[in-house]
Amino acid sequence: MNIKKAVEQHIEMENFFTGGLCIRSQKNASGKMAQPDESTIRKQKELEQIAEEVKKCRKCEIGSTRKNAVAGEGNPNARIMFIGEAPGADEDAQGRPFVGRAGQLLDRIIAAMRLSREDVFIGNILKSRPPENRTPKAEEIINCLPYLQKQIEIIKPEIIVALGAYAAQTLLETTKPIGQLRGHFFDYYTGLGKPPIKLLATFHPAYLLRNYTVESRQKVWEDMKTVLAALDLPVPK
């Protein structure tokens, strides 16, 4: 066994999960925040309109039991979309996706990719929290999924990262377990005649918190390196 290589890989993985790598700046060459162009402004308005529709939606019971709708947030020109299952208690309280413990881990993962929340878009299959975080019902998916599909069509990401079995199975319309789905690219279609979007499934951050082992972290680390390589972005060494 190459001890030096094993140590380097361990340090690399630890940096990945502790956010030890720098976050890419959002400023332009002059040191000022870049101004959005007309296309970006249009996309942002369309996403805001969807968010307003989500807030008003009462098609199923979770629309009435929630505290806040969680439409999703991020860059309208995101090359990567992270999609989870549904909001939890912290997300329901704040109206923002992935802000609890799992969200803090996701932030560290994104930071280790040398990106930030402002670079990507983060959302869920469901836009409202199911009571007691129960499994989403079929009718809830049917009512909620079109909002996410519209967001995907507006943003046009190059890669979707499905966080966890539920998100991956819903988007890919499969019952295969996450162990069989993760680490591979699949084609996700937004409609007939439209080019597919690459979709890669990985473990949900909440799963990592419950199973914080070297093996589980290594698998997610490898998945994120696969995403970066596919986008021709620097892969942390």
C-alpha positions as a printed NumPy array, in Angstrom:
array([[  0.   ,   0.   ,   0.   ],
       [  1.268,   3.49 ,  -0.879],
       [  1.176,   5.213,   2.532],
       [  1.93 ,   8.682,   1.118],
       [ -0.911,   8.442,  -1.411],
       [ -3.332,   7.188,   1.225],
       [ -2.456,  10.1  ,   3.536],
       [ -2.865,  12.615,   0.694],
       [ -6.291,  11.175,  -0.172],
       [ -7.351,  11.339,   3.472],
       [ -6.272,  14.992,   3.772],
       [ -8.02 ,  15.787,   0.507],
       [-11.261,  14.231,   1.765],
       [-11.027,  15.973,   5.137],
       [-10.587,  19.321,   3.371],
       [-13.629,  18.485,   1.298],
       [-15.881,  17.939,   4.288],
       [-14.518,  20.74 ,   6.456],
       [-14.609,  23.433,   3.791],
       [-10.832,  23.736,   3.966],
       [-10.618,  24.894,   0.358],
       [-11.245,  28.475,  -0.727],
       [-14.547,  29.68 ,  -2.151],
       [-14.45 ,  31.163,  -5.625],
       [-15.029,  34.921,  -5.694],
       [-18.156,  36.356,  -7.239],
       [-16.376,  39.585,  -8.241],
       [-15.243,  40.498, -11.741],
       [-11.721,  41.463, -12.838],
       [-12.122,  45.011, -11.519],
       [-12.97 ,  43.733,  -8.043],
       [-16.634,  44.744,  -8.294],
       [-19.689,  42.522,  -8.246],
       [-20.654,  41.631, -11.816],
       [-23.906,  43.195, -13.03 ],
       [-26.541,  40.757, -14.369],
       [-27.364,  40.878, -18.072],
       [-30.876,  40.97 , -19.542],
       [-31.098,  37.183, -19.823],
       [-30.179,  36.748, -16.175],
       [-32.684,  39.384, -15.084],
       [-35.406,  37.672, -17.12 ],
       [-34.594,  34.286, -15.615],
       [-34.592,  35.733, -12.112],
       [-38.025,  37.274, -12.634],
       [-39.377,  33.972, -13.93 ],
       [-37.981,  32.138, -10.906],
       [-39.488,  34.747,  -8.586],
       [-42.848,  34.251, -10.281],
       [-42.643,  30.516,  -9.619],
       [-41.764,  31.235,  -5.993],
       [-44.888,  33.378,  -5.695],
       [-46.985,  30.583,  -7.19 ],
       [-45.498,  28.151,  -4.689],
       [-46.378,  30.472,  -1.786],
       [-50.007,  30.616,  -2.916],
       [-50.299,  26.891,  -3.666],
       [-52.814,  24.986,  -1.539],
       [-53.352,  21.991,  -3.823],
       [-52.624,  19.502,  -1.033],
       [-52.581,  19.393,   2.764],
       [-48.936,  20.374,   3.226],
       [-49.753,  23.731,   1.639],
       [-51.854,  24.467,   4.699],
       [-49.75 ,  22.824,   7.416],
       [-46.44 ,  24.449,   6.456],
       [-45.056,  27.628,   8.027],
       [-43.244,  28.76 ,   4.892],
       [-43.005,  27.506,   1.346],
       [-39.465,  26.668,   0.242],
       [-39.262,  27.341,  -3.478],
       [-35.486,  27.046,  -3.756],
       [-32.704,  29.57 ,  -4.221],
       [-29.518,  30.256,  -6.081],
       [-28.026,  31.371,  -9.362],
       [-30.444,  31.611, -12.316],
       [-27.504,  30.671, -14.554],
       [-26.323,  27.819, -12.345],
       [-24.37 ,  25.085, -14.073],
       [-25.236,  22.756, -11.177],
       [-28.586,  22.199,  -9.457],
       [-28.677,  20.321,  -6.161],
       [-32.08 ,  18.725,  -5.581],
       [-33.199,  17.029,  -2.367],
       [-36.417,  15.437,  -1.163],
       [-38.347,  18.017,   0.857],
       [-37.865,  20.829,   3.388],
       [-37.337,  19.929,   7.042],
       [-38.182,  21.85 ,  10.198],
       [-35.392,  24.429,   9.832],
       [-36.219,  25.026,   6.178],
       [-39.925,  25.327,   6.991],
       [-39.132,  27.912,   9.666],
       [-36.89 ,  30.04 ,   7.419],
       [-38.403,  29.469,   3.983],
       [-34.978,  28.524,   2.577],
       [-33.629,  25.172,   1.368],
       [-30.942,  23.221,   3.214],
       [-30.307,  25.498,   6.191],
       [-30.291,  22.877,   8.963],
       [-27.461,  20.515,   9.884],
       [-27.683,  18.709,   6.55 ],
       [-27.65 ,  22.062,   4.783],
       [-24.553,  23.153,   6.666],
       [-22.809,  20.004,   5.479],
       [-23.98 ,  20.683,   1.925],
       [-22.517,  24.193,   2.218],
       [-19.152,  22.68 ,   3.162],
       [-19.326,  20.286,   0.244],
       [-20.093,  23.124,  -2.175],
       [-17.306,  25.249,  -0.662],
       [-14.84 ,  22.405,  -1.067],
       [-15.774,  22.325,  -4.762],
       [-14.503,  25.933,  -4.798],
       [-18.04 ,  27.148,  -5.342],
       [-20.64 ,  28.843,  -3.163],
       [-24.426,  28.912,  -2.864],
       [-24.386,  31.915,  -5.203],
       [-22.888,  29.703,  -7.933],
       [-25.434,  26.886,  -7.784],
       [-29.184,  26.428,  -7.362],
       [-30.581,  24.419,  -4.458],
       [-34.106,  23.029,  -4.269],
       [-36.279,  20.043,  -3.435],
       [-38.835,  17.78 ,  -5.046],
       [-41.458,  19.13 ,  -2.633],
       [-41.755,  22.83 ,  -1.864],
       [-43.449,  22.356,   1.51 ],
       [-42.518,  20.314,   4.56 ],
       [-44.509,  17.104,   5.039],
       [-45.742,  16.917,   8.66 ],
       [-43.166,  15.245,  10.911],
       [-40.925,  14.874,   7.848],
       [-42.953,  11.889,   6.658],
       [-42.43 ,  10.4  ,   3.201],
       [-44.039,  12.524,   0.448],
       [-47.332,  11.238,  -0.903],
       [-47.925,  10.558,  -4.594],
       [-50.41 ,  13.406,  -4.982],
       [-47.96 ,  15.823,  -3.355],
       [-45.302,  14.902,  -5.895],
       [-47.786,  15.285,  -8.739],
       [-48.754,  18.755,  -7.501],
       [-45.239,  19.957,  -6.645],
       [-42.975,  18.477,  -9.304],
       [-44.123,  20.84 , -12.101],
       [-42.701,  23.795, -10.14 ],
       [-39.29 ,  22.145, -10.026],
       [-39.511,  21.157, -13.68 ],
       [-40.188,  24.789, -14.619],
       [-37.176,  25.883, -12.566],
       [-34.982,  23.373, -14.37 ],
       [-36.248,  24.563, -17.757],
       [-35.511,  28.194, -16.847],
       [-32.062,  27.614, -15.369],
       [-30.946,  24.967, -17.882],
       [-28.213,  23.51 , -15.662],
       [-25.554,  21.344, -17.194],
       [-25.707,  18.891, -14.31 ],
       [-28.353,  17.999, -11.733],
       [-27.087,  16.44 ,  -8.507],
       [-29.883,  14.405,  -6.946],
       [-29.326,  14.254,  -3.193],
       [-30.531,  10.944,  -1.852],
       [-32.627,   8.056,  -3.051],
       [-35.949,   9.862,  -3.075],
       [-34.85 ,  12.725,  -5.304],
       [-32.989,  10.393,  -7.662],
       [-35.819,   7.886,  -7.909],
       [-38.411,  10.605,  -8.522],
       [-36.45 ,  12.398, -11.224],
       [-35.332,   9.212, -12.951],
       [-38.682,   7.447, -12.481],
       [-37.045,   4.358, -11.06 ],
       [-37.187,   2.23 ,  -7.927],
       [-33.496,   1.316,  -7.933],
       [-31.752,   1.919,  -4.596],
       [-29.312,   4.789,  -4.196],
       [-26.441,   2.32 ,  -3.971],
       [-27.065,   1.348,  -7.587],
       [-27.761,   4.886,  -8.8  ],
       [-24.982,   6.949,  -7.207],
       [-21.778,   7.742,  -9.02 ],
       [-23.231,   7.387, -12.512],
       [-24.542,   9.929, -14.996],
       [-28.074,   9.502, -16.299],
       [-30.024,  11.528, -18.851],
       [-32.825,  13.699, -17.461],
       [-35.277,  15.042, -20.045],
       [-37.358,  18.192, -19.54 ],
       [-39.565,  17.471, -22.548],
       [-39.846,  15.843, -25.944],
       [-37.318,  17.1  , -28.458],
       [-35.236,  18.826, -25.787],
       [-31.628,  17.828, -25.103],
       [-31.074,  15.809, -21.926],
       [-29.428,  17.158, -18.798],
       [-26.828,  15.056, -17.031],
       [-28.038,  13.807, -13.658],
       [-25.768,  12.324, -11.01 ],
       [-27.141,  10.843,  -7.803],
       [-25.25 ,  10.857,  -4.529],
       [-25.991,  10.371,  -0.849],
       [-28.124,  12.976,   0.896],
       [-26.166,  15.075,   3.447],
       [-28.603,  13.874,   6.126],
       [-27.524,  10.314,   5.391],
       [-23.889,  11.329,   5.796],
       [-24.678,  12.823,   9.199],
       [-26.165,   9.493,  10.269],
       [-23.407,   7.441,   8.645],
       [-20.354,   9.675,   8.898],
       [-17.817,   7.054,   7.89 ],
       [-14.695,   7.26 ,   5.783],
       [-16.391,   5.097,   3.154],
       [-19.557,   7.213,   2.848],
       [-17.599,  10.467,   2.739],
       [-15.195,   9.05 ,   0.171],
       [-18.091,   8.088,  -2.104],
       [-19.605,  11.579,  -2.022],
       [-16.148,  13.101,  -2.526],
       [-15.661,  10.969,  -5.634],
       [-19.114,  11.945,  -6.903],
       [-18.359,  15.643,  -6.595],
       [-15.024,  15.232,  -8.338],
       [-16.91 ,  13.525, -11.162],
       [-19.227,  16.541, -11.421],
       [-16.346,  19.012, -11.487],
       [-14.479,  17.015, -14.126],
       [-17.576,  16.821, -16.33 ],
       [-17.867,  20.614, -16.183],
       [-14.163,  21.104, -16.912],
       [-13.76 ,  22.814, -13.552],
       [-10.631,  22.401, -11.431],
       [-10.722,  19.256,  -9.33 ],
       [ -9.172,  19.879,  -5.882],
       [ -5.921,  17.981,  -5.431]])
